[in-house]
Amino acid sequence: MKTKTLLIIPLIALTVSCTNPSAPAGYEGYVYENPRVWGKGGFQGELKGPGNFGVSLWRNQVINIDIRPKTYTEHFKILAKDDLNISFNYHAIISVKADSIRAVVEQYGGKNWYKRFVLEPFRTFARNSVQRYTAIDLKTKRDEMSAEVFKQLKDYLKGSPFVLKSLVVGNITYPSVVADAVEKKLAAQQLLAEKSTQKEIAKKDAEIRVEEAKGIAQAQKIINATLTTNYLQHEAIQTQLKMADSPNHTTVYIPVGANGIPIMKTVK
């Protein structure tokens, strides 16, 4: 019995000493040894998730780093070029290069790599970009600001284990005085656009009236050209014939008038 007990104790100690580091999907692990009495300690290898490093008699541990693209948002409240306090956000999507976990842990702070290596330069680039513009211009210059900071941050991360995927400027919040000014400017631009449209409509209407006047003048010209003396005499005779056939009137013809056309007087 005593012998069995002596055998079980080392087995329990051996089992407790064994480790099997693992990494979930989307992560890579930095496996290191944390020895008690024996073993060299330090880096043991990299582990790609999902997976296990394997059972070891030594006290192997793992630091898992998420290598998937992740959005990092920084909020700013700073003075624009015209000394107005502007609030806005920058959103950067950054990922960790595969097979670079050893460098991330040993040179860039491990899980704290963003705070230690990226955060302050990122914020500096963003502040410098915004301070080049007035508060009113920020709305229209948003794409230019994003492109400028993206280039600076991408150049800064070149040669590091980190990859900048995209960067955009989020919501921009103005002081109330600026917001009112922007609204008035937009309203003025809309009114100007409406006036321009009205001007074009009026211009087209005027062109239509001119064409109508030309048509009337041309018609009158044609009519005047066809109203000859013979034509008028013919029309007068036709009118007299119609009136003579009417049972409701008594018509007296006075044979005087220009070109032999009689002056007519109707007696009821």
KALINUR-V643377 format. One record per helix or strand of 2 or more residues. SS is the DSSP state (a for helix, b for strand). FROM is the first residue (numbers start at 1). TO is the last residue. Records with the same first field share a line. If there is no record, write none. Layout:
SS: FROM-TO + FROM-TO
//
This chain:
a: 2-17 + 101-107 + 110-130 + 142-157 + 176-226 + 229-244 + 258-260
b: 22-23 + 27-33 + 42-48 + 51-52 + 60-66 + 70-79 + 85-96 + 162-173 + 250-254 + 263-267
//
